[in-house]
């Protein structure tokens, strides 16, 4: 099974330029711009109501933006009808036709394109083989499990050999075990076919596992676009850090005016002086409150000395065993921190220990 030919190898395949959409005076999407590269598995991640599905529907041609431009392969497709875009879409509720069998469901888009019968047969069988459902052609879709129905929906999307594949929360109705297994299969399938995909989800773990790059959305806007590890370890602003969860968020104020890469900050809780990499001075004006973030797994326990940067003395408040890791709640003179460790190193509640916040692991969040 092939894919659509691409004519411009040096440009983004999909570009959204300042697109907006309003429903009944409520702005669902506001001034969104992004680029998706050829062959990329791109994610739109955010909570319910953040505008990610509306953005996907505008890409698909199911909604028309009130403002802005959508370009695909160098062409303006903003006003192009959905059926002429050549995109495949997989919905959260599968959107299968219960009165049609598996073969007819997968063949639906091909028939709409007036594909010849021999080619329909070949493409449907190929698509069902790719999603591991050979021999299911005559089965009724209401006789299939949720996982099998989702595979039929994916087969229907890839059977048309789409120029772009769009996913709207496609795994959210599956149980946890099946969802995790399907993730890997889906990623492998898209890569094997050489497709470009845009994937909408509210599940950060799912986005991290599947996507090459991710745009985090909130309030109809893109808050940050980055690769999964960068998003996880270096959130750019407070709302991203809060959405991605489990960050130590430290209220602080910048003290030094040095032009060096490390700036000195004083924590508002505990009064500690800590050093933090500062790439852009305007992110932390002198004597103005700011937020620092560090992941619990980057908080180091028990290895500090007088010469170690950001070494603090702390009291262990609580230890929670969580299988592979233990969560240790710490109080550093009023600065409350969480550390995740593989072992609790013999610590107990009430013990005192050294805690290190490695400077290179601390993010300075953009003021909002």
N, C-alpha and C positions, 0 to 999 in steps of 0.2 A: 504494500500500500504506500503510495507516494504522498507528497504534500505539494501545496501550491508553489509555483515558481516565484522567486523574489528577484526583482530587477536591480535593486540599489543596495549593494553589499556594505556600503560604508555609512549608512544612516540608520537611525532608530526605526524599527518596524512600525511601532505605534507611538503617536505623540498626542497628548492632551494639552491644550494650550488655553489656560484660564477659563475652563468650563464651569458653568454655574447652572443650578436648577432650583426652582422654587415651586412648592406645592401649597396652594391656599395661604399665601403670605408667609409660609414657613420655608426658610432657605435650607434645602436638603444638602446641596453641594455649593461650595463658595470658592470660586477662583482656583480651581484645582489644575495644576500642571504636572505632568509626568511623562517620562519616556520609557518605553519597554524595548529592550534590544532583541534582535533576532535570535531565536533559540532559547530565550530566557523563560524561566518559570518565575513569574512576578506575583507577589502577594499584596492584597489590600486587607489590612488588619485593623480591627477596631471594635468597640462595643456596639451593641444594637443601636440603630438610629444615628450612626456617625456619618452616613452618606456613602458607604462603600458599595452597597448593592445598587443604589441609584447611579453611581459612577459606572458600575459594570453594565447596567442596562443602557446607559447612554453609549458606551462602547459598542454594545450589541446592536444598537439602533432601535431598541424597544422604548426608549425615551429620547426626546430631543432636547438638547441643552438650550437654556434661555440665552446664554452668551458663551462665547468661546468657540474654539475650533478643534475638531478631531481629525487627525491625519493618519492614514495607514499606507505604508509603503510609498510615501511621498505624495499621496493624493488626499485631497480634502474629501472626507466621507461624512461630514457633519449632517448633511441632509439626505444621505443615501439610505434608502429603505433597508430594513434588516435583512430581507430575503436576498438582497443583491450584494451583501457584504461578504458572504462566503465564510462566516464564522460558525463554529460549532459551540453549543452552550449546554451545560449540564446543570440542572436545577436542584435545589434542596429537596423538593418533593418528587423528584424524578420526572414528572410530567409525561408519564407513559400513557398510552391509550389502552384502557382495559378491554375494549372489544376487539383489539387486534392481538395476534400472537407475537412471539418474539421476533420472528422474521419480518413481519409487516411493520412492527415498531421501528426496527433498525433501518428498514428500507424507506421509511416515510419521507425523509429529507431527499433521498435519491429520486423517488417518484416525483416529488414536487419540482425537481430540476430536470424532469423528462429524460432521466438516464435510461439507457437501453436495458432490456430484461437480462441479457447475459452479463452485462457489467454490474447490474444490481445484485445478481446471484453471487458473483465473484466478490464484490465489496462487502456484502453482508456476511458471507462465510468467513472472509478474512478478518473482519472486525470482531466477530464472535470468537474466532480463534485467539485473537489478541487479548481479549478480556477473559479468556479461559471458560467460554461457554459453548464449545462445539457440540452439536447435536441437540441444542435447545430451540432450534428454529420454530418448531410447531407447538411449543409449550405456551400456555396462556400466562400472561404476566402476573395475574392474580394468584397463580400457583407457585410463584417464586418467592424466595426469602427476600428480605430487605436488601441484603448484600448482592443478591443476584439481580434484583431490579435495578440497582445502581449500576451494575456492570452493563446491563442492557442500555441504560441511558448513556453511558460512556461510549458504548459501541455505536449507538445512533449518531453521536456527535463526531466520532472519528471516521465513520463510513463515508461522509461527504468530502473527506480529505480537506479539512478546513484550513484556511489561511491563518486562523487564530482560534485558540480553544479557550473558552470562558467557563469558569466554574463558580457557582454561587452556593457556598456552604454545602458541597455535595456529600460530605461524610457525616453531617451532624445528626442524622437519624439512625446511624448504625451504633451498635454497642461498642464499648471501649476496645475489646480485643479485636473485633472485626475492623474497626476504624483504623487501628494501628497497622494491621496487616495490609489494608487497602492503600494506605498512604504510600508504602514502599512500592507496591505494584503500580500505582498511578504515576509516581515519579519516574519509574523505569519505563513505563509505556510512552509517556510524553517524550522522554529523551530518545528512546529507540526510534520513534517516528520523526524525530527532528522538528517537533512542533514548538510553537511559542504559546505560552499559556498565561492567563491572568486569573488569579485564584482569590476569591473572597472568603474570609473566615473571621470569626471572633476569637478563635482558639490560637493563642500564641505558640503553643507547643506544635500544633499542626503546621502553622506558618513556618516556624523554624525548621521543621523536618523536611518540608517540601520546597521552599522557595529559595531562589538565588538572591533576590533582593525583595525588600518589603517596604511598602509605604504604610505607616501608622496614621490612621485618620481619627479625627475627633471634631465634633461640631461642624461637620461638612467640609473640613479643611485637612490638608496633609500636614501633619506635625513633624514628621521626620521620615526620610527615605534612606535606607542603608542595608548592608548585608546583615543576616541574622545575628552573627556574633557581635558586630558593632552595635546593633540595636540593644542587644542584651547587656553588653558590658559598658556601653557609652551612650546612654539615653541623652538626647540633646536638651530636653526640657522636662519640667516637673510632671506634666500630664502624661508624657510617654513613660517616665519612670514609674508612675503610679499605676498606669494600665498594665505594664509588664510585670509589676508586682515584686514583692520580696526584695526591695532595696532598702538599705539603711539610708534614710534621708536626714541630713544633718544641717540644721540652720547655722549659718556662720556669717562672718563679716570680714572683708579683706583688710589686712593691716598694711602690707608692704606696697610700695610703689615701684619696686624693682622691675626692670625690663627683662629679667631673666625668665626662663621657662617655668620656674617654680615660684609661686606666690605664697605669702604667709596669710593664713586665715585664723580667726579666733572663733571657736564654736560658741554659740549663744547659750547652749546648755553645757555646763561643765567648765567653761572658760579655758579650753585647751587651745594651744597654738599648734596648728598643723600646716604642713606644706603640701601644695596641690599644683599640678601642672596647669599652666594658664596659657592657652593658645591665643586667645583674643582678649585683650585687656578690657574691652568694653562690656564683656560678659560679667565682670565683677568690679564695678567702680569702687574706689576706696570708701570705706566707712558706710557702705550700703549693704543691707541684708541680702543674702543669696542662699542657695541650696546646693549642698554637695551630696553626692550619692556614691555608695559603694555596696557591691553585692555581698551578702552574708558569707559566701564561700571564699571571698577574698580577704576577709578579716582573719588575721593570723593570731593565734593564741600561744603565748609562752615562749617567744623567741626574741623578745626585745631587750635592749640594754640602753645605757645612757647615750650611746652614739647612734642609735637607730632612729631614723626619721619616723615621726608620728607614732612613737611608742607611748602608750597610756597605761596607767594602772587601773584595774577594774575589779569589781566584785561579781562573782557568779550569782545571778539571781535565780536561774532556773535552767534545767537540762531536760530536753525532751528527746527521747530515742525515737527515730523515724526509719528504722530498717537500716539501709545502707549508710545513712548519715545521722548525726545528732545535732539538734538545734540548741545552741547555748545562748541564753539571754544574759546580757552583761550590763552593769551600771558603772560607768567611768565618771564618778563625781557628778552624776546627774545627766550625763550623756548616755542614753540608752541605745545599745547596739545588739545585733544578732550575729552570731557566727555559725556557720555550718561546717562541721568537721566529720571526718571518717570515724574518728574515735574521740571520746571525751577526755582522754589522757588522764584518767583517774580523778578528774575534777568533780567536786560536789557543790551543791548550793551553799553559799556562804564563803567559799574559798576566794582568795585573792590571786590575781594573775596579771601578767603583762599582755597587752593587746596591741597589735601593730596594724595600722591602716596604710598599706603600701601606697606611696604617692601616685605611682603609675596606674593604680586601680581605682582612683577616685575621679569621678566626673563632676565638672562644674556645670550645673544646669542653667539653661537660658531663662532669664526672667520672663514671666508671662503677664 
